[in-house]
Structures are given as structure tokens and as C-alpha cells.
Amino acid sequence: MLMAGGPGGIPVEVERKRVRRLNLHVRSDGTAHLSIPLHSSLETAQRFLDDHEDWLRKRIAHREKRGAEPEDGLIPLWGRLVDLPEGTAADEFWRRELAERLPDVISRMEGAVGAHASAWQLRAMSTRWGSCTPKTGRVRINVRLAAYPPTCLEYVVAHELTHLLEPSHNARFHELLARAYPNEVRARAILRMSPRDACALQCP
């Protein structure tokens, strides 16, 4: 994983493949992927990402905007399709739903992880499902998680709380997260889908 624009930038999954040149694209879920030739170095990949940061941000924003627009008056909510209230923007609808469900998830995940956040913020983010500042204990959660099955919100909350104990994604981080939330692989797989595809899974 590299960051377009350096630390704090856009996370990009990098994969070595039998390709002739670097190929950057944005998936349907808004995540970025870069294919690089087998002989290319990560330094070359990083320079390529830094040069294309503006393009990448625009593509992600465009993809997120398309994903938030209901095609038939229905909108994904907690893994099922529901009617979008008339005159309500998708992000605002998800924000209200997330604000109602989040306190219970926080209570359970703080107990499971053994960490307590100092403050929680809800944001419509284009490149991350959540983020935190370990020094202050503040956690930010993407309102668009309300479009996915509840297990995804639980995973992201547990993930960010674990960062309060271990800021980096090292072995200790993954050990702590696995104890609190054993279904990380499943949740991450769901979050790589589009919200509507995730609705077909019938997840709790």
C-alpha cells in the first residue's frame, strides 16, 4: 500500500503484474489500485502516484458522487434497499442513520478493543472509511458506511479504536484488532463492493 501525495494522502493498493506500464484506476467502491510491471520499483510507483494525485482525487470524487445517487428512488441502507425520503440528499440520510446507530456500536467496540475515543465525528469522505488521531483520541467515521451491512461499521469502528493503542499497521495492530473483531477479512471484502452489490449478501 502506497499513499498518493505522501503521508496522509490517498491510500492506493499496489500490485505487481505482467503489464508493460503502470496502470492506475479507481474501483466501483472508490478505492484506488495501481498495477505495476514486475521489474518496476516502489519508488517509481510512488513518483507516478504523486504526479497523478490531482487526477486520482477527481476520479474518486466522481465515483463517489455516482455511487451516492439513487438510480430508482431506492438507496442502500444497512445492507438493504429502501426508499430515499423525498428532498433528502443521500449523504444527509446516511448521516442521520449512522448517528442513531453509532453510539451502540461504539459502546460494544470500545469494550472489545479496550480503548476509548475522546470524540467522534461523522464525515462524508471520498478516500477513507474512517480515520483517527491517536494523540488526541479523536475518531472520524464515513457517513457512507450506513449504505453497507452493519458488520462493516463495526469493523471500521474497531479498526480506528485499535489505532489508539497501536498507530501503525504492524503485527501488534492486527493481533489486537483480531481479538476485538475476528471478521476483518469478510468486512474488508464487503467494503470493496459497491453498496448495491453488498445488499445482495443478506449480511447482519
N, C-alpha and C positions, 0 to 999 in steps of 0.2 A: 504494500500500500504506500503510495506517494501522495504528496499534497501539492496541488496546483497552486502556485503563489506562495509556496513555503509554509512554515508552521502556522496553523490557524486558518489555512486556505481550504480548498475543496479536496476532500479525500477521493482518490482515484485508484481503483483496483488495476494492478499491472500484471499482465500475463505474457510470458514468452511463448511465441508460436512460430510456425513455419510460414512467416509472411515476409514480404520484401521490404515493407516500410512500416513506420509507426501508424497505427490506426486508432483514433480516439472517437468514442461515441457515447451517447447518453441512453441508458436503458429506459424502458417504459415506466419504471418506478422512480426515475430521476437520478439514479446513481450513475457514476461515470466509470468507464472501462477503457483501458489502453492496451492494445496488443502491440508487442514489440518483437522484432526479429531475434532469433536465438542468440546472435552474436552481439546485439546491442547492449550497452552498459546502462545501469540505472541512472548514471549521471546524464547520459544522453536523453533518457526518458524524462528526467526532471527538467532539463532545459526546454524540451519540447512542450511539456505541460505549462511551464512558466510563460512561454511565448504565446500559448493558446488559452491563457486564463480567461481573458475577456470573452472569447468565443464560447468557452465552456460555460461560463456563468449565464450567458444569454440563452444557450441551448437548454440548460437546466431550468431556467425560469420559464421558458416557453413550454417545456414538457410538463412542468408543474401546473402551469395555467391550464393547459389542455386537460390534465388529469382531474382538475378541480371543477370542471364544467360538466354538469349533468347532461347526458345526451337525450334523455327521455323523461325528464322530470323526476327521475329517481337518483338517489345518491347513496354511496356505500356508507354504512354506519355500523360499527362493531361487527363486521363480517356479514352483513345482510343489506339488501337494497330497500330503502324507504323513500317516501315522498319528501322532497325538499320543500319546506314551507315557502309559500309564495312571498316574494320580496326579500328573501333571506339569501345572503351570499354563502357559498359553501364553507369557506373558512370560518365565518362567524357561527354558522350552525355547528361545525365541529368543535369550535372553541367552547360553546355553551355545554355541549355534551361531555367534553373532556373535563371541564371544570367541575361537573357534577360527579363524575366517576373517579377522578384522580385522588381525592382525599382517602378513600378506602384502599386504593392500590398503594399509596404512599405508606399508610399505616402498616400494611402487611409486608411490604418490601423493606421498609426500614427495620422491622423486626427480624426479617430473614437475613438481611445483609449485616446488620449490626452497625449501621451508620445513620446519622440524622442530618438532613439538609437544613440550612439556615433560612432558605427562601426558595419558592418555586415560581417560575414564570412560564406562561403559555405564549408561544410564538408560532407564526406560520413561516416555517423555514424551508428553503429550497434544497439544501445540500445535506442536512443532518436531521436525524430523528430526535436527537437530544444532545445537550452539551452541559458541562458544569465547570465551575471554577473552584478547584479544591481549596485554595487559600481562603476563600470567603464562604465556601459551603453552599453557594447558590447554584441551582439546577434549572435548566431551561428544557421544556418539552415541546415538541412539534405538535400543533393542534391537529394536523392531518393524520396522526395516529388513530384518531377516532374513526377513520374510514376503514380500519383494519380490525380483525378479531381481537378481543380483549387481551389475549395472551401476548400480543405484540407490545401493548402499553406496559404490561407487567415486566416484560423483558427490558425495555428501554429504561424504565424507572430503576430496575435492579442494576442495570449496566452503569447508569450515571451515579447511583449511590456507591457502587463499588469503586468508582474513581475517587471518591472522597477518602477511601482507605489506601488506594494504590493508583496514582495518576497515570501511569503508563500501561500499555497493553502487554505486560510481561507475563511470565508464568504464574506469578503470585496473583495477579489480577484475575486470570482465567480460573484459577483454583477457587478464589473467593466467590466469583460470580457463579461458578458451577454449583457450589454449596447452596447458594441462595436461590438460584434459578437454573435447574438442570436442563431445561428445554431450549437452551440458547440456539442450537443449530436449527431447530424447527422454526423458531420465531424469526431468525435471520432469513431463512428460506422464504417465509411468507412475505416479509418486507421487501424482498426482491421482485415480488409480483406486482401487478397493477392492483389497485383496490378492488376492482370488479372481479378479477380472477380470484382474488383471495376470498371473495364472497361465496364462491362455489365450493369451498373447502368444508363448510359447516363446522368451523372451529369454535371451541368455547371461548 
